[in-house]
Amino acid sequence: MEQDNWVKDKDYGNQTSSEKANNLNPVFEETFTFTIPTLENMVLTCKVMDADFGSRDDKVGSCKIKLQDLGLSMSPKQIERVIDRNLIAKNGMIHLTLSYTD
């Protein structure tokens, strides 16, 4: 999570989910909380990685979500984004439920 400012971006930390082995469509059902002062210029970056035993994990895909464009409130909102741009295979999707309280 970061605030994307013109001159100096501000980092609000990162969080990592658990790993799901041998599953092409994992469901995580995990909750993450970030403490941010505003939605203005806030960008949530989601990175999906595979887990390799004995070697470095590979990036499967990623997306950036501009939070101020979503009209977030206390009521949870379903968000869906493409996480890869593979022209040959079907695009991967990430499904999130987001909310915001100030």
Number of C-alpha atoms within 10 A of each C-alpha: 20 17 21 15 11 7 6 8 12 12 13 15 9 13 9 9 11 7 12 13 9 9 8 8 10 10 10 10 8 9 8 9 10 11 11 16 11 13 18 14 15 23 19 15 13 19 14 17 13 15 15 9 7 6 7 9 11 11 12 12 19 18 17 14 16 17 20 13 11 13 10 15 12 10 11 12 15 10 12 12 16 14 18 18 12 10 7 6 8 9 13 17 16 18 11 15 12 18 16 18 12 9
